[in-house]
């Protein structure tokens, strides 16, 4: 399955949550899906969500302003640009992740963590992306395996947590 934007000059293809829809693109038990050349913005929990899949590719996308006010109880008030959970052989490349993560009030009050690219129990590649002004980490690889993170620009993210967390 290929989800590909065909933008006109100066006008991106936008998938918008209008600040109240949960996930821009949600893939559950899905394999062999490519998402490219789209802008995903304004979703409460995550711009792209994938659970239990294989070979999910996000390429040449803009993922912006997602994860502001999570409504998913399992997310624990966290918000994400892309959230990959138990996904094997994912590829996230040549994309921009800007201003994702929970609202400042949520971060300050509950000290919640957001992430531009979040992976859990997954394997894959994160390369040639930019991640900035996100509330939380740029990339989080948690309980992952066979993962390569290379040539990404991660800067000016806002991570306000104690412990072993870091911006990258």
Phi and psi in radians as a Rosetta constraint file:
Dihedral C 1 N 2 CA 2 C 2 CIRCULARHARMONIC -2.132 0.35
Dihedral N 2 CA 2 C 2 N 3 CIRCULARHARMONIC 2.186 0.35
Dihedral C 2 N 3 CA 3 C 3 CIRCULARHARMONIC -1.911 0.35
Dihedral N 3 CA 3 C 3 N 4 CIRCULARHARMONIC 1.862 0.35
Dihedral C 3 N 4 CA 4 C 4 CIRCULARHARMONIC -2.252 0.35
Dihedral N 4 CA 4 C 4 N 5 CIRCULARHARMONIC 2.198 0.35
Dihedral C 4 N 5 CA 5 C 5 CIRCULARHARMONIC -1.389 0.35
Dihedral N 5 CA 5 C 5 N 6 CIRCULARHARMONIC 2.467 0.35
Dihedral C 5 N 6 CA 6 C 6 CIRCULARHARMONIC -2.046 0.35
Dihedral N 6 CA 6 C 6 N 7 CIRCULARHARMONIC 1.338 0.35
Dihedral C 6 N 7 CA 7 C 7 CIRCULARHARMONIC -1.194 0.35
Dihedral N 7 CA 7 C 7 N 8 CIRCULARHARMONIC 2.514 0.35
Dihedral C 7 N 8 CA 8 C 8 CIRCULARHARMONIC -1.425 0.35
Dihedral N 8 CA 8 C 8 N 9 CIRCULARHARMONIC 2.773 0.35
Dihedral C 8 N 9 CA 9 C 9 CIRCULARHARMONIC -0.963 0.35
Dihedral N 9 CA 9 C 9 N 10 CIRCULARHARMONIC 2.147 0.35
Dihedral C 9 N 10 CA 10 C 10 CIRCULARHARMONIC 1.376 0.35
Dihedral N 10 CA 10 C 10 N 11 CIRCULARHARMONIC 0.024 0.35
Dihedral C 10 N 11 CA 11 C 11 CIRCULARHARMONIC -2.323 0.35
Dihedral N 11 CA 11 C 11 N 12 CIRCULARHARMONIC 1.775 0.35
Dihedral C 11 N 12 CA 12 C 12 CIRCULARHARMONIC -1.220 0.35
Dihedral N 12 CA 12 C 12 N 13 CIRCULARHARMONIC 2.796 0.35
Dihedral C 12 N 13 CA 13 C 13 CIRCULARHARMONIC -1.466 0.35
Dihedral N 13 CA 13 C 13 N 14 CIRCULARHARMONIC 2.072 0.35
Dihedral C 13 N 14 CA 14 C 14 CIRCULARHARMONIC -1.992 0.35
Dihedral N 14 CA 14 C 14 N 15 CIRCULARHARMONIC 2.303 0.35
Dihedral C 14 N 15 CA 15 C 15 CIRCULARHARMONIC -1.885 0.35
Dihedral N 15 CA 15 C 15 N 16 CIRCULARHARMONIC 1.962 0.35
Dihedral C 15 N 16 CA 16 C 16 CIRCULARHARMONIC -2.021 0.35
Dihedral N 16 CA 16 C 16 N 17 CIRCULARHARMONIC 2.355 0.35
Dihedral C 16 N 17 CA 17 C 17 CIRCULARHARMONIC -1.610 0.35
Dihedral N 17 CA 17 C 17 N 18 CIRCULARHARMONIC -0.087 0.35
Dihedral C 17 N 18 CA 18 C 18 CIRCULARHARMONIC 0.923 0.35
Dihedral N 18 CA 18 C 18 N 19 CIRCULARHARMONIC 0.385 0.35
Dihedral C 18 N 19 CA 19 C 19 CIRCULARHARMONIC 1.397 0.35
Dihedral N 19 CA 19 C 19 N 20 CIRCULARHARMONIC 0.066 0.35
Dihedral C 19 N 20 CA 20 C 20 CIRCULARHARMONIC -2.371 0.35
Dihedral N 20 CA 20 C 20 N 21 CIRCULARHARMONIC -0.208 0.35
Dihedral C 20 N 21 CA 21 C 21 CIRCULARHARMONIC -1.482 0.35
Dihedral N 21 CA 21 C 21 N 22 CIRCULARHARMONIC 2.632 0.35
Dihedral C 21 N 22 CA 22 C 22 CIRCULARHARMONIC -1.356 0.35
Dihedral N 22 CA 22 C 22 N 23 CIRCULARHARMONIC -0.952 0.35
Dihedral C 22 N 23 CA 23 C 23 CIRCULARHARMONIC -2.255 0.35
Dihedral N 23 CA 23 C 23 N 24 CIRCULARHARMONIC 2.420 0.35
Dihedral C 23 N 24 CA 24 C 24 CIRCULARHARMONIC -1.197 0.35
Dihedral N 24 CA 24 C 24 N 25 CIRCULARHARMONIC -0.963 0.35
Dihedral C 24 N 25 CA 25 C 25 CIRCULARHARMONIC -2.270 0.35
Dihedral N 25 CA 25 C 25 N 26 CIRCULARHARMONIC 2.111 0.35
Dihedral C 25 N 26 CA 26 C 26 CIRCULARHARMONIC -2.029 0.35
Dihedral N 26 CA 26 C 26 N 27 CIRCULARHARMONIC 2.165 0.35
Dihedral C 26 N 27 CA 27 C 27 CIRCULARHARMONIC -2.125 0.35
Dihedral N 27 CA 27 C 27 N 28 CIRCULARHARMONIC 2.053 0.35
Dihedral C 27 N 28 CA 28 C 28 CIRCULARHARMONIC -2.114 0.35
Dihedral N 28 CA 28 C 28 N 29 CIRCULARHARMONIC 2.199 0.35
Dihedral C 28 N 29 CA 29 C 29 CIRCULARHARMONIC 0.892 0.35
Dihedral N 29 CA 29 C 29 N 30 CIRCULARHARMONIC 0.828 0.35
Dihedral C 29 N 30 CA 30 C 30 CIRCULARHARMONIC -2.013 0.35
Dihedral N 30 CA 30 C 30 N 31 CIRCULARHARMONIC 2.521 0.35
Dihedral C 30 N 31 CA 31 C 31 CIRCULARHARMONIC -2.238 0.35
Dihedral N 31 CA 31 C 31 N 32 CIRCULARHARMONIC 2.654 0.35
Dihedral C 31 N 32 CA 32 C 32 CIRCULARHARMONIC 1.000 0.35
Dihedral N 32 CA 32 C 32 N 33 CIRCULARHARMONIC 0.978 0.35
Dihedral C 32 N 33 CA 33 C 33 CIRCULARHARMONIC -2.060 0.35
Dihedral N 33 CA 33 C 33 N 34 CIRCULARHARMONIC 2.270 0.35
Dihedral C 33 N 34 CA 34 C 34 CIRCULARHARMONIC -2.020 0.35
Dihedral N 34 CA 34 C 34 N 35 CIRCULARHARMONIC 2.256 0.35
Dihedral C 34 N 35 CA 35 C 35 CIRCULARHARMONIC -2.104 0.35
Dihedral N 35 CA 35 C 35 N 36 CIRCULARHARMONIC 2.143 0.35
Dihedral C 35 N 36 CA 36 C 36 CIRCULARHARMONIC -2.618 0.35
Dihedral N 36 CA 36 C 36 N 37 CIRCULARHARMONIC 2.663 0.35
Dihedral C 36 N 37 CA 37 C 37 CIRCULARHARMONIC 0.989 0.35
Dihedral N 37 CA 37 C 37 N 38 CIRCULARHARMONIC 0.754 0.35
Dihedral C 37 N 38 CA 38 C 38 CIRCULARHARMONIC -2.241 0.35
Dihedral N 38 CA 38 C 38 N 39 CIRCULARHARMONIC 2.795 0.35
Dihedral C 38 N 39 CA 39 C 39 CIRCULARHARMONIC -1.978 0.35
Dihedral N 39 CA 39 C 39 N 40 CIRCULARHARMONIC 2.184 0.35
Dihedral C 39 N 40 CA 40 C 40 CIRCULARHARMONIC -2.006 0.35
Dihedral N 40 CA 40 C 40 N 41 CIRCULARHARMONIC 2.091 0.35
Dihedral C 40 N 41 CA 41 C 41 CIRCULARHARMONIC -2.603 0.35
Dihedral N 41 CA 41 C 41 N 42 CIRCULARHARMONIC 2.625 0.35
Dihedral C 41 N 42 CA 42 C 42 CIRCULARHARMONIC 1.406 0.35
Dihedral N 42 CA 42 C 42 N 43 CIRCULARHARMONIC 0.544 0.35
Dihedral C 42 N 43 CA 43 C 43 CIRCULARHARMONIC -1.789 0.35
Dihedral N 43 CA 43 C 43 N 44 CIRCULARHARMONIC 2.557 0.35
Dihedral C 43 N 44 CA 44 C 44 CIRCULARHARMONIC -1.185 0.35
Dihedral N 44 CA 44 C 44 N 45 CIRCULARHARMONIC -0.627 0.35
Dihedral C 44 N 45 CA 45 C 45 CIRCULARHARMONIC -1.886 0.35
Dihedral N 45 CA 45 C 45 N 46 CIRCULARHARMONIC -0.895 0.35
Dihedral C 45 N 46 CA 46 C 46 CIRCULARHARMONIC -2.798 0.35
Dihedral N 46 CA 46 C 46 N 47 CIRCULARHARMONIC 2.615 0.35
Dihedral C 46 N 47 CA 47 C 47 CIRCULARHARMONIC -1.218 0.35
Dihedral N 47 CA 47 C 47 N 48 CIRCULARHARMONIC -0.810 0.35
Dihedral C 47 N 48 CA 48 C 48 CIRCULARHARMONIC -2.273 0.35
Dihedral N 48 CA 48 C 48 N 49 CIRCULARHARMONIC 2.311 0.35
Dihedral C 48 N 49 CA 49 C 49 CIRCULARHARMONIC -2.252 0.35
Dihedral N 49 CA 49 C 49 N 50 CIRCULARHARMONIC 2.250 0.35
Dihedral C 49 N 50 CA 50 C 50 CIRCULARHARMONIC -2.376 0.35
Dihedral N 50 CA 50 C 50 N 51 CIRCULARHARMONIC 2.309 0.35
Dihedral C 50 N 51 CA 51 C 51 CIRCULARHARMONIC -2.301 0.35
Dihedral N 51 CA 51 C 51 N 52 CIRCULARHARMONIC 2.218 0.35
Dihedral C 51 N 52 CA 52 C 52 CIRCULARHARMONIC 0.953 0.35
Dihedral N 52 CA 52 C 52 N 53 CIRCULARHARMONIC 1.211 0.35
Dihedral C 52 N 53 CA 53 C 53 CIRCULARHARMONIC -2.532 0.35
Dihedral N 53 CA 53 C 53 N 54 CIRCULARHARMONIC -3.124 0.35
Dihedral C 53 N 54 CA 54 C 54 CIRCULARHARMONIC -2.418 0.35
Dihedral N 54 CA 54 C 54 N 55 CIRCULARHARMONIC 2.538 0.35
Dihedral C 54 N 55 CA 55 C 55 CIRCULARHARMONIC 0.940 0.35
Dihedral N 55 CA 55 C 55 N 56 CIRCULARHARMONIC 1.001 0.35
Dihedral C 55 N 56 CA 56 C 56 CIRCULARHARMONIC -1.673 0.35
Dihedral N 56 CA 56 C 56 N 57 CIRCULARHARMONIC 2.229 0.35
Dihedral C 56 N 57 CA 57 C 57 CIRCULARHARMONIC -2.135 0.35
Dihedral N 57 CA 57 C 57 N 58 CIRCULARHARMONIC 2.252 0.35
Dihedral C 57 N 58 CA 58 C 58 CIRCULARHARMONIC -2.062 0.35
Dihedral N 58 CA 58 C 58 N 59 CIRCULARHARMONIC 2.116 0.35
Dihedral C 58 N 59 CA 59 C 59 CIRCULARHARMONIC -2.427 0.35
Dihedral N 59 CA 59 C 59 N 60 CIRCULARHARMONIC 2.399 0.35
Dihedral C 59 N 60 CA 60 C 60 CIRCULARHARMONIC 0.909 0.35
Dihedral N 60 CA 60 C 60 N 61 CIRCULARHARMONIC 0.799 0.35
Dihedral C 60 N 61 CA 61 C 61 CIRCULARHARMONIC -2.007 0.35
Dihedral N 61 CA 61 C 61 N 62 CIRCULARHARMONIC 2.836 0.35
Dihedral C 61 N 62 CA 62 C 62 CIRCULARHARMONIC -2.061 0.35
Dihedral N 62 CA 62 C 62 N 63 CIRCULARHARMONIC 2.156 0.35
Dihedral C 62 N 63 CA 63 C 63 CIRCULARHARMONIC -2.100 0.35
Dihedral N 63 CA 63 C 63 N 64 CIRCULARHARMONIC 1.922 0.35
Dihedral C 63 N 64 CA 64 C 64 CIRCULARHARMONIC -2.452 0.35
Dihedral N 64 CA 64 C 64 N 65 CIRCULARHARMONIC 2.375 0.35
Dihedral C 64 N 65 CA 65 C 65 CIRCULARHARMONIC 1.189 0.35
Dihedral N 65 CA 65 C 65 N 66 CIRCULARHARMONIC 0.591 0.35
Dihedral C 65 N 66 CA 66 C 66 CIRCULARHARMONIC -1.841 0.35
Dihedral N 66 CA 66 C 66 N 67 CIRCULARHARMONIC 2.798 0.35
Dihedral C 66 N 67 CA 67 C 67 CIRCULARHARMONIC 1.405 0.35
Dihedral N 67 CA 67 C 67 N 68 CIRCULARHARMONIC 0.382 0.35
Dihedral C 67 N 68 CA 68 C 68 CIRCULARHARMONIC -1.196 0.35
Dihedral N 68 CA 68 C 68 N 69 CIRCULARHARMONIC -0.738 0.35
Dihedral C 68 N 69 CA 69 C 69 CIRCULARHARMONIC -2.536 0.35
Dihedral N 69 CA 69 C 69 N 70 CIRCULARHARMONIC 1.412 0.35
Dihedral C 69 N 70 CA 70 C 70 CIRCULARHARMONIC -0.993 0.35
Dihedral N 70 CA 70 C 70 N 71 CIRCULARHARMONIC 2.370 0.35
Dihedral C 70 N 71 CA 71 C 71 CIRCULARHARMONIC -1.927 0.35
Dihedral N 71 CA 71 C 71 N 72 CIRCULARHARMONIC -0.130 0.35
Dihedral C 71 N 72 CA 72 C 72 CIRCULARHARMONIC -1.386 0.35
Dihedral N 72 CA 72 C 72 N 73 CIRCULARHARMONIC 2.057 0.35
Dihedral C 72 N 73 CA 73 C 73 CIRCULARHARMONIC -1.032 0.35
Dihedral N 73 CA 73 C 73 N 74 CIRCULARHARMONIC -0.611 0.35
Dihedral C 73 N 74 CA 74 C 74 CIRCULARHARMONIC -1.197 0.35
Dihedral N 74 CA 74 C 74 N 75 CIRCULARHARMONIC -0.357 0.35
Dihedral C 74 N 75 CA 75 C 75 CIRCULARHARMONIC -1.391 0.35
Dihedral N 75 CA 75 C 75 N 76 CIRCULARHARMONIC -0.247 0.35
Dihedral C 75 N 76 CA 76 C 76 CIRCULARHARMONIC 0.916 0.35
Dihedral N 76 CA 76 C 76 N 77 CIRCULARHARMONIC 0.808 0.35
Dihedral C 76 N 77 CA 77 C 77 CIRCULARHARMONIC 1.214 0.35
Dihedral N 77 CA 77 C 77 N 78 CIRCULARHARMONIC 0.134 0.35
Dihedral C 77 N 78 CA 78 C 78 CIRCULARHARMONIC -1.488 0.35
Dihedral N 78 CA 78 C 78 N 79 CIRCULARHARMONIC 2.712 0.35
Dihedral C 78 N 79 CA 79 C 79 CIRCULARHARMONIC -2.413 0.35
Dihedral N 79 CA 79 C 79 N 80 CIRCULARHARMONIC 2.611 0.35
Dihedral C 79 N 80 CA 80 C 80 CIRCULARHARMONIC -2.407 0.35
Dihedral N 80 CA 80 C 80 N 81 CIRCULARHARMONIC 2.668 0.35
Dihedral C 80 N 81 CA 81 C 81 CIRCULARHARMONIC -1.295 0.35
Dihedral N 81 CA 81 C 81 N 82 CIRCULARHARMONIC -1.053 0.35
Dihedral C 81 N 82 CA 82 C 82 CIRCULARHARMONIC -2.256 0.35
Dihedral N 82 CA 82 C 82 N 83 CIRCULARHARMONIC 2.364 0.35
Dihedral C 82 N 83 CA 83 C 83 CIRCULARHARMONIC -2.174 0.35
Dihedral N 83 CA 83 C 83 N 84 CIRCULARHARMONIC 1.910 0.35
Dihedral C 83 N 84 CA 84 C 84 CIRCULARHARMONIC -1.923 0.35
Dihedral N 84 CA 84 C 84 N 85 CIRCULARHARMONIC 1.975 0.35
Dihedral C 84 N 85 CA 85 C 85 CIRCULARHARMONIC -2.082 0.35
Dihedral N 85 CA 85 C 85 N 86 CIRCULARHARMONIC 2.036 0.35
Dihedral C 85 N 86 CA 86 C 86 CIRCULARHARMONIC 0.972 0.35
Dihedral N 86 CA 86 C 86 N 87 CIRCULARHARMONIC 0.878 0.35
Dihedral C 86 N 87 CA 87 C 87 CIRCULARHARMONIC -1.991 0.35
Dihedral N 87 CA 87 C 87 N 88 CIRCULARHARMONIC 2.202 0.35
Dihedral C 87 N 88 CA 88 C 88 CIRCULARHARMONIC -1.724 0.35
Dihedral N 88 CA 88 C 88 N 89 CIRCULARHARMONIC 2.431 0.35
Dihedral C 88 N 89 CA 89 C 89 CIRCULARHARMONIC 1.055 0.35
Dihedral N 89 CA 89 C 89 N 90 CIRCULARHARMONIC 0.698 0.35
Dihedral C 89 N 90 CA 90 C 90 CIRCULARHARMONIC -1.323 0.35
Dihedral N 90 CA 90 C 90 N 91 CIRCULARHARMONIC 2.766 0.35
Dihedral C 90 N 91 CA 91 C 91 CIRCULARHARMONIC -2.379 0.35
Dihedral N 91 CA 91 C 91 N 92 CIRCULARHARMONIC 2.195 0.35
Dihedral C 91 N 92 CA 92 C 92 CIRCULARHARMONIC -2.129 0.35
Dihedral N 92 CA 92 C 92 N 93 CIRCULARHARMONIC 1.957 0.35
Dihedral C 92 N 93 CA 93 C 93 CIRCULARHARMONIC -2.567 0.35
Dihedral N 93 CA 93 C 93 N 94 CIRCULARHARMONIC 2.630 0.35
Dihedral C 93 N 94 CA 94 C 94 CIRCULARHARMONIC 0.904 0.35
Dihedral N 94 CA 94 C 94 N 95 CIRCULARHARMONIC 0.689 0.35
Dihedral C 94 N 95 CA 95 C 95 CIRCULARHARMONIC -2.128 0.35
Dihedral N 95 CA 95 C 95 N 96 CIRCULARHARMONIC 2.852 0.35
Dihedral C 95 N 96 CA 96 C 96 CIRCULARHARMONIC -2.053 0.35
Dihedral N 96 CA 96 C 96 N 97 CIRCULARHARMONIC 2.303 0.35
Dihedral C 96 N 97 CA 97 C 97 CIRCULARHARMONIC -2.086 0.35
Dihedral N 97 CA 97 C 97 N 98 CIRCULARHARMONIC 1.948 0.35
Dihedral C 97 N 98 CA 98 C 98 CIRCULARHARMONIC -2.287 0.35
Dihedral N 98 CA 98 C 98 N 99 CIRCULARHARMONIC 2.253 0.35
Dihedral C 98 N 99 CA 99 C 99 CIRCULARHARMONIC 1.038 0.35
Dihedral N 99 CA 99 C 99 N 100 CIRCULARHARMONIC 0.710 0.35
Dihedral C 99 N 100 CA 100 C 100 CIRCULARHARMONIC -1.724 0.35
Dihedral N 100 CA 100 C 100 N 101 CIRCULARHARMONIC 2.870 0.35
Dihedral C 100 N 101 CA 101 C 101 CIRCULARHARMONIC 1.946 0.35
Dihedral N 101 CA 101 C 101 N 102 CIRCULARHARMONIC 2.989 0.35
Dihedral C 101 N 102 CA 102 C 102 CIRCULARHARMONIC -1.143 0.35
Dihedral N 102 CA 102 C 102 N 103 CIRCULARHARMONIC 2.840 0.35
Dihedral C 102 N 103 CA 103 C 103 CIRCULARHARMONIC -1.092 0.35
Dihedral N 103 CA 103 C 103 N 104 CIRCULARHARMONIC 2.778 0.35
Dihedral C 103 N 104 CA 104 C 104 CIRCULARHARMONIC -1.038 0.35
Dihedral N 104 CA 104 C 104 N 105 CIRCULARHARMONIC -0.655 0.35
Dihedral C 104 N 105 CA 105 C 105 CIRCULARHARMONIC -1.093 0.35
Dihedral N 105 CA 105 C 105 N 106 CIRCULARHARMONIC -0.719 0.35
Dihedral C 105 N 106 CA 106 C 106 CIRCULARHARMONIC -1.137 0.35
Dihedral N 106 CA 106 C 106 N 107 CIRCULARHARMONIC -0.761 0.35
Dihedral C 106 N 107 CA 107 C 107 CIRCULARHARMONIC -1.108 0.35
Dihedral N 107 CA 107 C 107 N 108 CIRCULARHARMONIC -0.817 0.35
Dihedral C 107 N 108 CA 108 C 108 CIRCULARHARMONIC -1.216 0.35
Dihedral N 108 CA 108 C 108 N 109 CIRCULARHARMONIC -0.679 0.35
Dihedral C 108 N 109 CA 109 C 109 CIRCULARHARMONIC -1.328 0.35
Dihedral N 109 CA 109 C 109 N 110 CIRCULARHARMONIC -0.824 0.35
Dihedral C 109 N 110 CA 110 C 110 CIRCULARHARMONIC -1.863 0.35
Dihedral N 110 CA 110 C 110 N 111 CIRCULARHARMONIC -0.105 0.35
Dihedral C 110 N 111 CA 111 C 111 CIRCULARHARMONIC 0.970 0.35
Dihedral N 111 CA 111 C 111 N 112 CIRCULARHARMONIC 0.763 0.35
Dihedral C 111 N 112 CA 112 C 112 CIRCULARHARMONIC -1.317 0.35
Dihedral N 112 CA 112 C 112 N 113 CIRCULARHARMONIC 2.716 0.35
Dihedral C 112 N 113 CA 113 C 113 CIRCULARHARMONIC -1.871 0.35
Dihedral N 113 CA 113 C 113 N 114 CIRCULARHARMONIC 2.305 0.35
Dihedral C 113 N 114 CA 114 C 114 CIRCULARHARMONIC -2.048 0.35
Dihedral N 114 CA 114 C 114 N 115 CIRCULARHARMONIC 2.963 0.35
Dihedral C 114 N 115 CA 115 C 115 CIRCULARHARMONIC -2.693 0.35
Dihedral N 115 CA 115 C 115 N 116 CIRCULARHARMONIC 2.467 0.35
Dihedral C 115 N 116 CA 116 C 116 CIRCULARHARMONIC -1.186 0.35
Dihedral N 116 CA 116 C 116 N 117 CIRCULARHARMONIC -0.984 0.35
Dihedral C 116 N 117 CA 117 C 117 CIRCULARHARMONIC -2.101 0.35
Dihedral N 117 CA 117 C 117 N 118 CIRCULARHARMONIC 1.899 0.35
Dihedral C 117 N 118 CA 118 C 118 CIRCULARHARMONIC -1.928 0.35
Dihedral N 118 CA 118 C 118 N 119 CIRCULARHARMONIC 2.252 0.35
Dihedral C 118 N 119 CA 119 C 119 CIRCULARHARMONIC -2.264 0.35
Dihedral N 119 CA 119 C 119 N 120 CIRCULARHARMONIC 2.463 0.35
Dihedral C 119 N 120 CA 120 C 120 CIRCULARHARMONIC -2.453 0.35
Dihedral N 120 CA 120 C 120 N 121 CIRCULARHARMONIC 2.216 0.35
Dihedral C 120 N 121 CA 121 C 121 CIRCULARHARMONIC 0.868 0.35
Dihedral N 121 CA 121 C 121 N 122 CIRCULARHARMONIC 0.828 0.35
Dihedral C 121 N 122 CA 122 C 122 CIRCULARHARMONIC -2.318 0.35
Dihedral N 122 CA 122 C 122 N 123 CIRCULARHARMONIC 2.945 0.35
Dihedral C 122 N 123 CA 123 C 123 CIRCULARHARMONIC -2.408 0.35
Dihedral N 123 CA 123 C 123 N 124 CIRCULARHARMONIC 2.492 0.35
Dihedral C 123 N 124 CA 124 C 124 CIRCULARHARMONIC 2.917 0.35
Dihedral N 124 CA 124 C 124 N 125 CIRCULARHARMONIC -2.724 0.35
Dihedral C 124 N 125 CA 125 C 125 CIRCULARHARMONIC -2.288 0.35
Dihedral N 125 CA 125 C 125 N 126 CIRCULARHARMONIC 2.332 0.35
Dihedral C 125 N 126 CA 126 C 126 CIRCULARHARMONIC -2.162 0.35
Dihedral N 126 CA 126 C 126 N 127 CIRCULARHARMONIC 1.899 0.35
Dihedral C 126 N 127 CA 127 C 127 CIRCULARHARMONIC -2.561 0.35
Dihedral N 127 CA 127 C 127 N 128 CIRCULARHARMONIC 2.607 0.35
Dihedral C 127 N 128 CA 128 C 128 CIRCULARHARMONIC 1.015 0.35
Dihedral N 128 CA 128 C 128 N 129 CIRCULARHARMONIC 0.667 0.35
Dihedral C 128 N 129 CA 129 C 129 CIRCULARHARMONIC -1.911 0.35
Dihedral N 129 CA 129 C 129 N 130 CIRCULARHARMONIC 2.884 0.35
Dihedral C 129 N 130 CA 130 C 130 CIRCULARHARMONIC -2.098 0.35
Dihedral N 130 CA 130 C 130 N 131 CIRCULARHARMONIC 2.449 0.35
Dihedral C 130 N 131 CA 131 C 131 CIRCULARHARMONIC -2.424 0.35
Dihedral N 131 CA 131 C 131 N 132 CIRCULARHARMONIC 1.960 0.35
Dihedral C 131 N 132 CA 132 C 132 CIRCULARHARMONIC -2.597 0.35
Dihedral N 132 CA 132 C 132 N 133 CIRCULARHARMONIC 2.702 0.35
Dihedral C 132 N 133 CA 133 C 133 CIRCULARHARMONIC 1.010 0.35
Dihedral N 133 CA 133 C 133 N 134 CIRCULARHARMONIC 0.516 0.35
Dihedral C 133 N 134 CA 134 C 134 CIRCULARHARMONIC -1.557 0.35
Dihedral N 134 CA 134 C 134 N 135 CIRCULARHARMONIC 2.584 0.35
Dihedral C 134 N 135 CA 135 C 135 CIRCULARHARMONIC -1.583 0.35
Dihedral N 135 CA 135 C 135 N 136 CIRCULARHARMONIC 1.673 0.35
Dihedral C 135 N 136 CA 136 C 136 CIRCULARHARMONIC 2.258 0.35
Dihedral N 136 CA 136 C 136 N 137 CIRCULARHARMONIC -2.731 0.35
Dihedral C 136 N 137 CA 137 C 137 CIRCULARHARMONIC -1.390 0.35
Dihedral N 137 CA 137 C 137 N 138 CIRCULARHARMONIC 2.784 0.35
Dihedral C 137 N 138 CA 138 C 138 CIRCULARHARMONIC -1.311 0.35
Dihedral N 138 CA 138 C 138 N 139 CIRCULARHARMONIC -0.940 0.35
Dihedral C 138 N 139 CA 139 C 139 CIRCULARHARMONIC -2.326 0.35
Dihedral N 139 CA 139 C 139 N 140 CIRCULARHARMONIC 2.336 0.35
Dihedral C 139 N 140 CA 140 C 140 CIRCULARHARMONIC -2.209 0.35
Dihedral N 140 CA 140 C 140 N 141 CIRCULARHARMONIC 2.061 0.35
Dihedral C 140 N 141 CA 141 C 141 CIRCULARHARMONIC -1.903 0.35
Dihedral N 141 CA 141 C 141 N 142 CIRCULARHARMONIC 1.889 0.35
Dihedral C 141 N 142 CA 142 C 142 CIRCULARHARMONIC -2.068 0.35
Dihedral N 142 CA 142 C 142 N 143 CIRCULARHARMONIC 2.234 0.35
Dihedral C 142 N 143 CA 143 C 143 CIRCULARHARMONIC 0.888 0.35
Dihedral N 143 CA 143 C 143 N 144 CIRCULARHARMONIC 0.639 0.35
Dihedral C 143 N 144 CA 144 C 144 CIRCULARHARMONIC -1.632 0.35
Dihedral N 144 CA 144 C 144 N 145 CIRCULARHARMONIC 3.037 0.35
Dihedral C 144 N 145 CA 145 C 145 CIRCULARHARMONIC -2.640 0.35
Dihedral N 145 CA 145 C 145 N 146 CIRCULARHARMONIC 2.721 0.35
Dihedral C 145 N 146 CA 146 C 146 CIRCULARHARMONIC 0.803 0.35
Dihedral N 146 CA 146 C 146 N 147 CIRCULARHARMONIC 0.929 0.35
Dihedral C 146 N 147 CA 147 C 147 CIRCULARHARMONIC -2.060 0.35
Dihedral N 147 CA 147 C 147 N 148 CIRCULARHARMONIC 2.384 0.35
Dihedral C 147 N 148 CA 148 C 148 CIRCULARHARMONIC -2.098 0.35
Dihedral N 148 CA 148 C 148 N 149 CIRCULARHARMONIC 2.170 0.35
Dihedral C 148 N 149 CA 149 C 149 CIRCULARHARMONIC -2.104 0.35
Dihedral N 149 CA 149 C 149 N 150 CIRCULARHARMONIC 1.991 0.35
Dihedral C 149 N 150 CA 150 C 150 CIRCULARHARMONIC -2.562 0.35
Dihedral N 150 CA 150 C 150 N 151 CIRCULARHARMONIC 2.574 0.35
Dihedral C 150 N 151 CA 151 C 151 CIRCULARHARMONIC 0.985 0.35
Dihedral N 151 CA 151 C 151 N 152 CIRCULARHARMONIC 0.686 0.35
Dihedral C 151 N 152 CA 152 C 152 CIRCULARHARMONIC -1.778 0.35
Dihedral N 152 CA 152 C 152 N 153 CIRCULARHARMONIC 2.630 0.35
Dihedral C 152 N 153 CA 153 C 153 CIRCULARHARMONIC -1.873 0.35
Dihedral N 153 CA 153 C 153 N 154 CIRCULARHARMONIC 1.983 0.35
Dihedral C 153 N 154 CA 154 C 154 CIRCULARHARMONIC -2.141 0.35
Dihedral N 154 CA 154 C 154 N 155 CIRCULARHARMONIC 1.942 0.35
Dihedral C 154 N 155 CA 155 C 155 CIRCULARHARMONIC -2.678 0.35
Dihedral N 155 CA 155 C 155 N 156 CIRCULARHARMONIC 2.719 0.35
Dihedral C 155 N 156 CA 156 C 156 CIRCULARHARMONIC 1.003 0.35
Dihedral N 156 CA 156 C 156 N 157 CIRCULARHARMONIC 0.536 0.35
Dihedral C 156 N 157 CA 157 C 157 CIRCULARHARMONIC -1.478 0.35
Dihedral N 157 CA 157 C 157 N 158 CIRCULARHARMONIC 2.734 0.35
Dihedral C 157 N 158 CA 158 C 158 CIRCULARHARMONIC -2.056 0.35
Dihedral N 158 CA 158 C 158 N 159 CIRCULARHARMONIC 1.656 0.35
Dihedral C 158 N 159 CA 159 C 159 CIRCULARHARMONIC -1.936 0.35
Dihedral N 159 CA 159 C 159 N 160 CIRCULARHARMONIC 1.963 0.35
Dihedral C 159 N 160 CA 160 C 160 CIRCULARHARMONIC -2.038 0.35
Dihedral N 160 CA 160 C 160 N 161 CIRCULARHARMONIC 1.318 0.35
Dihedral C 160 N 161 CA 161 C 161 CIRCULARHARMONIC -2.439 0.35
Dihedral N 161 CA 161 C 161 N 162 CIRCULARHARMONIC 2.686 0.35
Dihedral C 161 N 162 CA 162 C 162 CIRCULARHARMONIC -1.650 0.35
Dihedral N 162 CA 162 C 162 N 163 CIRCULARHARMONIC 2.740 0.35
Dihedral C 162 N 163 CA 163 C 163 CIRCULARHARMONIC 1.855 0.35
Dihedral N 163 CA 163 C 163 N 164 CIRCULARHARMONIC -2.609 0.35
Dihedral C 163 N 164 CA 164 C 164 CIRCULARHARMONIC -1.610 0.35
Dihedral N 164 CA 164 C 164 N 165 CIRCULARHARMONIC 0.507 0.35
Dihedral C 164 N 165 CA 165 C 165 CIRCULARHARMONIC -1.627 0.35
Dihedral N 165 CA 165 C 165 N 166 CIRCULARHARMONIC 2.651 0.35
Dihedral C 165 N 166 CA 166 C 166 CIRCULARHARMONIC -2.565 0.35
Dihedral N 166 CA 166 C 166 N 167 CIRCULARHARMONIC 2.817 0.35
Dihedral C 166 N 167 CA 167 C 167 CIRCULARHARMONIC -1.105 0.35
Dihedral N 167 CA 167 C 167 N 168 CIRCULARHARMONIC -0.679 0.35
